[in-house]
Amino acid sequence: MTQLKSSFISTADYDEANQTLTLNFHNGTSYTYQNAPHDIFRDLILADSAGQFFQNAIRPHFQGVKVED
C-alpha cells in the first residue's frame, strides 16, 4: 500500500497478477479498477496531483467497483 500526498486519495495499491488498482479515499470509500496497467499506478504515485491524475487518467477510462466492508 502506497501512501499518497493528496487531499482526495489516501492510499493506492496495485496487484500486478490481476492488473487491479485499488484506491482508498479520504472519505472512507475504496474502489478497485480492473485491467489497469502498472504504468497507471506508477504515474499516479509520481503525479504532482494524485487527485487531478485520477480525474483525468483513471476515472474516465476505468470502471471503478466499490469495495464493500
C-alpha positions in Angstrom: 0.0 0.0 0.0 1.4 3.4 -1.0 0.5 6.5 1.0 -0.3 9.4 -1.3 0.2 13.1 -0.5 -3.3 14.0 -1.6 -6.4 15.6 -0.1 -8.5 13.3 -2.2 -6.8 9.8 -2.2 -5.2 8.4 0.9 -3.6 5.2 -0.4 -3.1 3.2 -3.6 -2.3 -0.4 -4.1 -1.6 -2.4 -7.2 -2.0 -6.2 -7.8 0.4 -7.0 -10.7 -1.0 -10.5 -11.3 -4.6 -9.3 -11.7 -3.8 -5.8 -13.0 -6.0 -4.3 -10.3 -5.6 -0.9 -8.9 -7.2 -0.2 -5.5 -7.7 3.3 -4.3 -8.7 4.3 -0.7 -10.2 7.7 -0.5 -10.1 10.1 2.5 -13.9 9.9 2.7 -13.6 6.2 3.8 -14.5 4.6 0.5 -12.4 2.2 -1.5 -12.6 1.3 -5.2 -10.9 -1.2 -7.4 -10.1 -0.6 -11.1 -9.7 -3.8 -13.2 -7.3 -4.1 -16.2 -5.3 -1.1 -15.2 -1.7 -1.3 -16.5 1.1 -0.9 -14.0 2.0 2.4 -15.7 -1.2 3.9 -14.4 -0.2 3.1 -10.8 3.3 4.3 -11.3 2.1 7.6 -12.9 -0.5 8.1 -10.1 2.1 7.8 -7.3 4.5 10.1 -9.2 1.9 12.7 -10.1 2.2 16.2 -8.7 -1.5 16.0 -8.0 -2.9 12.5 -7.5 -6.5 13.8 -7.4 -6.1 15.5 -10.8 -4.4 12.5 -12.3 -7.3 10.3 -11.0 -9.8 12.7 -12.6 -8.0 12.8 -16.0 -6.4 9.4 -16.4 -8.3 6.9 -14.3 -11.9 7.8 -13.7 -12.8 8.3 -17.4 -11.0 5.2 -18.6 -11.5 2.5 -16.0 -14.7 1.5 -14.3 -14.5 1.5 -10.5 -16.1 -1.1 -8.3 -16.8 0.0 -4.8 -15.2 -2.3 -2.2 -17.8 -3.2 0.4 -16.7 -3.6 4.0 
